[in-house]
Amino acid sequence: MEVLYFAWVRERIGLPRERVETEAATVADLVAELRAREERYEAAFADLSALRVALDQELAEFDAPLEGVREVAFFPPMTGG
């Protein structure tokens, strides 16, 4: 699946996107796999309350299943202006 990173998440990981092969059942499982990779992922995902996730461009929760999902995007909460 494609994993996209936006704003400070992208800055901490150093990539705007990557293709990830995973057996993760949920978004939380995917995050755990990514955090275990290396320190930059650990830093990006240290505080999940500061992150939002979208599955195939639809907002989702971290306990959402990944079955059939093609794209996961991580980004900080958006603020109005």
C-alpha positions in Angstrom: 0.0 0.0 0.0 1.0 3.6 -0.4 1.7 5.5 2.8 1.7 9.3 2.6 3.2 11.7 5.2 2.2 15.4 5.4 3.6 18.5 7.3 5.8 17.7 10.3 5.2 14.0 9.9 6.9 14.2 6.5 9.7 16.3 7.9 10.5 13.9 10.7 10.4 10.8 8.5 12.2 12.5 5.6 9.8 11.1 2.9 6.6 12.4 1.4 5.4 8.8 0.6 6.6 5.2 0.4 5.3 1.9 -0.7 4.9 -0.4 2.4 4.4 -4.2 2.4 2.5 -5.0 5.6 0.5 -7.7 7.2 -1.0 -5.1 9.6 -4.7 -5.6 10.3 -5.4 -2.1 11.6 -3.9 1.4 11.3 -2.5 1.0 14.8 -0.8 -2.2 13.8 0.8 -0.4 10.8 2.0 2.4 13.1 3.6 -0.2 15.4 5.4 -1.7 12.4 6.6 1.7 11.2 7.7 2.8 14.7 9.8 -0.4 15.0 11.7 0.4 11.8 14.0 3.2 13.1 14.2 6.3 15.2 12.7 8.8 12.7 9.5 6.8 12.6 9.4 6.5 16.4 9.7 10.3 16.6 7.0 10.9 14.0 4.5 8.5 15.7 5.4 9.2 19.3 2.1 11.0 20.1 -0.8 9.6 18.2 -3.2 12.1 19.7 -1.3 14.7 17.6 -2.0 12.8 14.3 -4.9 12.1 12.0 -5.2 9.3 9.5 -7.1 8.9 6.2 -7.7 5.6 4.4 -8.2 6.0 0.7 -8.8 9.8 1.3 -11.5 9.2 4.0 -10.8 10.2 7.6 -10.5 7.2 9.9 -9.5 6.1 13.4 -6.4 4.2 14.4 -8.4 1.1 15.1 -9.8 1.0 11.5 -9.1 -2.1 9.5 -6.7 -2.0 6.6 -8.2 -4.8 4.5 -8.7 -3.5 0.9 -7.1 -0.2 1.6 -4.7 1.2 -1.1 -3.6 4.4 0.5 -2.9 5.5 4.1 -2.1 9.2 4.9 -0.8 10.6 8.2 -1.1 14.3 9.0 -1.5 16.7 11.9 -5.0 18.0 12.7 -6.1 20.8 10.4 -7.0 24.1 11.8 -9.4 26.7 10.4 -8.4 30.1 9.5 
